[in-house]
Amino acid sequence: MKALVTGGAGFIGSHIVDELLLQNFDVIVLDNLSTGRVENISGRVIHYNVDLKDNLDLVFAKERPDIVIHQAAQVSVSYSMKNPGFDAEENIKVTVNLLEACVKYGVKKFIFASSAAVYGAPEYLPIGEDHPVDPLSFYGLSKRNAETYIQMFSNTFGLNYTILRYSNVYGMRQNTKGEAGVVALFIDQALRGEALSVFGDGLQTRDFIFVKDVAKANVAACHYGDRKTLNISQGTKTSILELIEELYFNISDSMRPSFHDERPGDIRHSLLSNQEAKHWLDWEPSYTLSDGIQLTIKYCQSHQVHTY
């Protein structure tokens, strides 16, 4: 079976590629390397350096993928609030372009990386998939609009899909520049001996999930979860101050936070129920936060020259 992964040289996408190769998939990667790294791409993978807003006929006509796993995206909440047009181009227009290619070339399934940001401020915790969607950021809005396009393409053209709404993903290969995830940013700052940048009071909570668990969920979705929208999460909440405490034990107890104003578009608390994903994908997370943090720190220590 052949899978095409957009953003396959990036943080989450490259781990999905690794897992696909372990499962003996043939893998095609579309990545313009704007944020991805060529060294993340295995020699067994065919890589196309393309702009996903361009016509994709040449790639799809030649490769004829069975499955498309769409990971490429503009992922910065703060950037989306300043540049909503660019965010919409990258997260909505690109998705529609891929969907049209999927229909034209008979792709069997489209797997989409969405986000807990579609929910906005939670009315209750944990958040299930039937929770109202009311995004607080243009990023969350663009992801929600992309979901709606996918569902409309399915209803109109019969395209099979699975939408995966990620909680806060962390792990190896996560970029520490730009809109870095808080785990990657904290580890990088700690290893450099810098204060840890906390936006708000640090009591806000997140549901952190290790990237290898996310990769396995995507590969499971190649086989299961048809026409489902599913939360992919650890299913536990951790405050930012608790995260810092975890880093104290693993890096240095001399680390200190530096507090800054809250950022527009950020939510206060997030905790996603993963019960539906466990049921429909025959999947569950394998790594505790402590396990994942230790693996990520070891990776970052050995790759500090790359600031990953």
C-alpha positions as a Python dict, from the first residue, in 0.01 Angstrom:
ca = {
    (1, 'M'): (0, 0, 0),
    (2, 'K'): (128, 347, -86),
    (3, 'A'): (86, 647, 146),
    (4, 'L'): (157, 1010, 60),
    (5, 'V'): (248, 1226, 361),
    (6, 'T'): (243, 1605, 337),
    (7, 'G'): (487, 1768, 575),
    (8, 'G'): (668, 1436, 596),
    (9, 'A'): (1004, 1600, 670),
    (10, 'G'): (858, 1790, 964),
    (11, 'F'): (807, 1714, 1330),
    (12, 'I'): (498, 1493, 1336),
    (13, 'G'): (505, 1395, 970),
    (14, 'S'): (853, 1241, 987),
    (15, 'H'): (749, 1018, 1276),
    (16, 'I'): (444, 908, 1078),
    (17, 'V'): (674, 822, 788),
    (18, 'D'): (893, 616, 1023),
    (19, 'E'): (591, 424, 1148),
    (20, 'L'): (458, 369, 795),
    (21, 'L'): (793, 224, 690),
    (22, 'L'): (786, -12, 988),
    (23, 'Q'): (446, -130, 862),
    (24, 'N'): (591, -188, 511),
    (25, 'F'): (410, 97, 336),
    (26, 'D'): (558, 259, 28),
    (27, 'V'): (592, 625, 126),
    (28, 'I'): (586, 949, -73),
    (29, 'V'): (667, 1277, 104),
    (30, 'L'): (556, 1621, -14),
    (31, 'D'): (747, 1886, 180),
    (32, 'N'): (894, 2219, 68),
    (33, 'L'): (1135, 2211, 366),
    (34, 'S'): (1023, 2554, 489),
    (35, 'T'): (1013, 2408, 840),
    (36, 'G'): (1096, 2041, 777),
    (37, 'R'): (1448, 1903, 760),
    (38, 'V'): (1582, 1686, 480),
    (39, 'E'): (1772, 1469, 731),
    (40, 'N'): (1436, 1361, 874),
    (41, 'I'): (1359, 1182, 546),
    (42, 'S'): (1460, 817, 516),
    (43, 'G'): (1646, 698, 208),
    (44, 'R'): (1356, 461, 141),
    (45, 'V'): (1121, 754, 86),
    (46, 'I'): (1050, 941, -239),
    (47, 'H'): (1054, 1315, -165),
    (48, 'Y'): (899, 1593, -374),
    (49, 'N'): (988, 1952, -286),
    (50, 'V'): (662, 2120, -390),
    (51, 'D'): (430, 2401, -288),
    (52, 'L'): (103, 2236, -190),
    (53, 'K'): (-95, 2532, -327),
    (54, 'D'): (31, 2450, -677),
    (55, 'N'): (-117, 2200, -921),
    (56, 'L'): (-36, 1851, -792),
    (57, 'D'): (-137, 1652, -1100),
    (58, 'L'): (217, 1546, -1189),
    (59, 'V'): (283, 1393, -847),
    (60, 'F'): (-55, 1222, -810),
    (61, 'A'): (-59, 1094, -1170),
    (62, 'K'): (287, 942, -1130),
    (63, 'E'): (263, 805, -775),
    (64, 'R'): (-107, 709, -747),
    (65, 'P'): (-116, 696, -365),
    (66, 'D'): (-377, 484, -190),
    (67, 'I'): (-381, 706, 118),
    (68, 'V'): (-301, 1074, 176),
    (69, 'I'): (-198, 1179, 528),
    (70, 'H'): (-211, 1559, 544),
    (71, 'Q'): (20, 1696, 816),
    (72, 'A'): (157, 2011, 651),
    (73, 'A'): (8, 2326, 802),
    (74, 'Q'): (57, 2673, 940),
    (75, 'V'): (52, 2582, 1311),
    (76, 'S'): (115, 2909, 1495),
    (77, 'V'): (-183, 3042, 1689),
    (78, 'S'): (-16, 3378, 1745),
    (79, 'Y'): (88, 3413, 1380),
    (80, 'S'): (-266, 3330, 1267),
    (81, 'M'): (-401, 3617, 1476),
    (82, 'K'): (-171, 3862, 1295),
    (83, 'N'): (-192, 3702, 949),
    (84, 'P'): (-534, 3537, 907),
    (85, 'G'): (-517, 3547, 527),
    (86, 'F'): (-191, 3353, 515),
    (87, 'D'): (-326, 3107, 771),
    (88, 'A'): (-634, 3045, 556),
    (89, 'E'): (-421, 2995, 243),
    (90, 'E'): (-201, 2737, 412),
    (91, 'N'): (-466, 2550, 610),
    (92, 'I'): (-781, 2575, 397),
    (93, 'K'): (-672, 2632, 37),
    (94, 'V'): (-399, 2367, 58),
    (95, 'T'): (-643, 2115, 204),
    (96, 'V'): (-896, 2178, -73),
    (97, 'N'): (-622, 2146, -335),
    (98, 'L'): (-525, 1807, -193),
    (99, 'L'): (-887, 1693, -170),
    (100, 'E'): (-943, 1774, -537),
    (101, 'A'): (-634, 1571, -630),
    (102, 'C'): (-755, 1283, -413),
    (103, 'V'): (-1091, 1272, -589),
    (104, 'K'): (-935, 1308, -935),
    (105, 'Y'): (-683, 1028, -884),
    (106, 'G'): (-892, 782, -688),
    (107, 'V'): (-727, 806, -346),
    (108, 'K'): (-894, 560, -110),
    (109, 'K'): (-861, 760, 211),
    (110, 'F'): (-768, 1108, 336),
    (111, 'I'): (-632, 1142, 691),
    (112, 'F'): (-625, 1496, 830),
    (113, 'A'): (-430, 1647, 1118),
    (114, 'S'): (-671, 1877, 1298),
    (115, 'S'): (-641, 2031, 1642),
    (116, 'A'): (-805, 2074, 1979),
    (117, 'A'): (-804, 2445, 1887),
    (118, 'V'): (-1131, 2388, 1698),
    (119, 'Y'): (-1315, 2356, 2031),
    (120, 'G'): (-1218, 2693, 2176),
    (121, 'A'): (-1282, 2750, 2546),
    (122, 'P'): (-1416, 2422, 2688),
    (123, 'E'): (-1765, 2411, 2831),
    (124, 'Y'): (-1667, 2095, 3020),
    (125, 'L'): (-1370, 1862, 3062),
    (126, 'P'): (-1269, 1624, 2926),
    (127, 'I'): (-1374, 1742, 2581),
    (128, 'G'): (-1543, 1477, 2368),
    (129, 'E'): (-1584, 1493, 1992),
    (130, 'D'): (-1945, 1611, 2033),
    (131, 'H'): (-1834, 1921, 2226),
    (132, 'P'): (-1940, 2246, 2053),
    (133, 'V'): (-1678, 2396, 1821),
    (134, 'D'): (-1612, 2767, 1874),
    (135, 'P'): (-1248, 2850, 1789),
    (136, 'L'): (-1075, 3137, 1967),
    (137, 'S'): (-805, 3178, 1700),
    (138, 'F'): (-786, 3200, 1322),
    (139, 'Y'): (-572, 2885, 1339),
    (140, 'G'): (-854, 2694, 1508),
    (141, 'L'): (-1101, 2844, 1262),
    (142, 'S'): (-896, 2736, 960),
    (143, 'K'): (-867, 2383, 1095),
    (144, 'R'): (-1242, 2370, 1154),
    (145, 'N'): (-1313, 2498, 802),
    (146, 'A'): (-1077, 2238, 657),
    (147, 'E'): (-1267, 1968, 849),
    (148, 'T'): (-1593, 2089, 698),
    (149, 'Y'): (-1448, 2077, 346),
    (150, 'I'): (-1333, 1720, 407),
    (151, 'Q'): (-1679, 1616, 522),
    (152, 'M'): (-1840, 1789, 223),
    (153, 'F'): (-1599, 1617, -17),
    (154, 'S'): (-1692, 1287, 144),
    (155, 'N'): (-2065, 1355, 112),
    (156, 'T'): (-2033, 1483, -246),
    (157, 'F'): (-1766, 1259, -398),
    (158, 'G'): (-1756, 959, -163),
    (159, 'L'): (-1400, 1026, -40),
    (160, 'N'): (-1324, 824, 273),
    (161, 'Y'): (-1152, 1012, 556),
    (162, 'T'): (-1048, 1020, 919),
    (163, 'I'): (-1001, 1351, 1100),
    (164, 'L'): (-766, 1344, 1400),
    (165, 'R'): (-788, 1631, 1647),
    (166, 'Y'): (-453, 1646, 1827),
    (167, 'S'): (-396, 1771, 2178),
    (168, 'N'): (-52, 1922, 2254),
    (169, 'V'): (204, 1707, 2073),
    (170, 'Y'): (566, 1699, 2188),
    (171, 'G'): (875, 1491, 2123),
    (172, 'M'): (1190, 1449, 1916),
    (173, 'R'): (1247, 1670, 1608),
    (174, 'Q'): (1014, 1945, 1728),
    (175, 'N'): (1151, 2281, 1620),
    (176, 'T'): (1237, 2518, 1903),
    (177, 'K'): (1212, 2827, 1684),
    (178, 'G'): (906, 3020, 1576),
    (179, 'E'): (587, 2872, 1720),
    (180, 'A'): (757, 2596, 1916),
    (181, 'G'): (558, 2366, 2137),
    (182, 'V'): (605, 2455, 2502),
    (183, 'V'): (791, 2130, 2581),
    (184, 'A'): (1046, 2185, 2303),
    (185, 'L'): (1084, 2551, 2396),
    (186, 'F'): (1136, 2476, 2766),
    (187, 'I'): (1391, 2201, 2700),
    (188, 'D'): (1585, 2426, 2462),
    (189, 'Q'): (1584, 2714, 2710),
    (190, 'A'): (1685, 2486, 2997),
    (191, 'L'): (1975, 2334, 2805),
    (192, 'R'): (2092, 2686, 2718),
    (193, 'G'): (2069, 2796, 3081),
    (194, 'E'): (1792, 3047, 3006),
    (195, 'A'): (1480, 3125, 3206),
    (196, 'L'): (1170, 2935, 3094),
    (197, 'S'): (919, 3165, 2920),
    (198, 'V'): (573, 3121, 3075),
    (199, 'F'): (282, 3310, 2918),
    (200, 'G'): (27, 3370, 3193),
    (201, 'D'): (48, 3239, 3549),
    (202, 'G'): (152, 2884, 3462),
    (203, 'L'): (-163, 2733, 3609),
    (204, 'Q'): (-315, 2680, 3265),
    (205, 'T'): (-335, 2311, 3175),
    (206, 'R'): (-266, 2113, 2861),
    (207, 'D'): (-307, 1752, 2750),
    (208, 'F'): (41, 1653, 2628),
    (209, 'I'): (80, 1354, 2396),
    (210, 'F'): (408, 1203, 2274),
    (211, 'V'): (472, 1223, 1901),
    (212, 'K'): (525, 848, 1858),
    (213, 'D'): (174, 785, 1992),
    (214, 'V'): (37, 1036, 1740),
    (215, 'A'): (224, 860, 1459),
    (216, 'K'): (75, 525, 1556),
    (217, 'A'): (-274, 678, 1560),
    (218, 'N'): (-226, 802, 1203),
    (219, 'V'): (-113, 461, 1082),
    (220, 'A'): (-406, 298, 1262),
    (221, 'A'): (-634, 541, 1077),
    (222, 'C'): (-508, 397, 749),
    (223, 'H'): (-706, 85, 838),
    (224, 'Y'): (-978, 197, 1080),
    (225, 'G'): (-1192, 494, 1180),
    (226, 'D'): (-1362, 549, 845),
    (227, 'R'): (-1550, 881, 829),
    (228, 'K'): (-1479, 951, 1195),
    (229, 'T'): (-1354, 1262, 1373),
    (230, 'L'): (-1143, 1154, 1670),
    (231, 'N'): (-947, 1316, 1950),
    (232, 'I'): (-585, 1202, 1975),
    (233, 'S'): (-464, 1274, 2326),
    (234, 'Q'): (-301, 1132, 2636),
    (235, 'G'): (-621, 1201, 2827),
    (236, 'T'): (-449, 1361, 3127),
    (237, 'K'): (-408, 1729, 3214),
    (238, 'T'): (-81, 1888, 3320),
    (239, 'S'): (-27, 2249, 3423),
    (240, 'I'): (264, 2445, 3281),
    (241, 'L'): (415, 2466, 3630),
    (242, 'E'): (383, 2087, 3667),
    (243, 'L'): (561, 2050, 3334),
    (244, 'I'): (844, 2269, 3464),
    (245, 'E'): (862, 2052, 3776),
    (246, 'E'): (904, 1745, 3553),
    (247, 'L'): (1193, 1917, 3378),
    (248, 'Y'): (1353, 2004, 3713),
    (249, 'F'): (1395, 1633, 3784),
    (250, 'N'): (1538, 1554, 3440),
    (251, 'I'): (1757, 1854, 3355),
    (252, 'S'): (1831, 2090, 3642),
    (253, 'D'): (1665, 2202, 3964),
    (254, 'S'): (1814, 2549, 3913),
    (255, 'M'): (1574, 2636, 3630),
    (256, 'R'): (1347, 2933, 3689),
    (257, 'P'): (1037, 3051, 3500),
    (258, 'S'): (1004, 3399, 3351),
    (259, 'F'): (642, 3513, 3342),
    (260, 'H'): (493, 3711, 3052),
    (261, 'D'): (146, 3831, 2951),
    (262, 'E'): (-100, 3575, 2818),
    (263, 'R'): (-113, 3550, 2439),
    (264, 'P'): (-434, 3624, 2244),
    (265, 'G'): (-604, 3310, 2119),
    (266, 'D'): (-462, 3083, 2389),
    (267, 'I'): (-713, 2881, 2591),
    (268, 'R'): (-697, 2840, 2969),
    (269, 'H'): (-752, 2466, 3004),
    (270, 'S'): (-751, 2172, 2765),
    (271, 'L'): (-818, 1804, 2824),
    (272, 'L'): (-943, 1575, 2548),
    (273, 'S'): (-1122, 1246, 2590),
    (274, 'N'): (-954, 976, 2380),
    (275, 'Q'): (-1215, 705, 2435),
    (276, 'E'): (-1352, 723, 2081),
    (277, 'A'): (-1006, 689, 1929),
    (278, 'K'): (-933, 389, 2150),
    (279, 'H'): (-1254, 227, 2027),
    (280, 'W'): (-1249, 311, 1657),
    (281, 'L'): (-874, 292, 1592),
    (282, 'D'): (-786, 6, 1828),
    (283, 'W'): (-520, 244, 1958),
    (284, 'E'): (-409, 390, 2287),
    (285, 'P'): (-113, 601, 2398),
    (286, 'S'): (188, 405, 2521),
    (287, 'Y'): (412, 678, 2667),
    (288, 'T'): (363, 860, 2996),
    (289, 'L'): (463, 1226, 3013),
    (290, 'S'): (768, 1130, 3219),
    (291, 'D'): (874, 868, 2962),
    (292, 'G'): (826, 1104, 2670),
    (293, 'I'): (1006, 1393, 2840),
    (294, 'Q'): (1310, 1175, 2914),
    (295, 'L'): (1330, 1054, 2552),
    (296, 'T'): (1289, 1407, 2420),
    (297, 'I'): (1559, 1547, 2649),
    (298, 'K'): (1806, 1277, 2541),
    (299, 'Y'): (1735, 1359, 2178),
    (300, 'C'): (1771, 1734, 2231),
    (301, 'Q'): (2099, 1690, 2420),
    (302, 'S'): (2245, 1495, 2128),
    (303, 'H'): (2111, 1740, 1867),
    (304, 'Q'): (2174, 2076, 2034),
    (305, 'V'): (2370, 2197, 1733),
    (306, 'H'): (2040, 2189, 1541),
    (307, 'T'): (1843, 2355, 1827),
    (308, 'Y'): (1597, 2070, 1815),
}
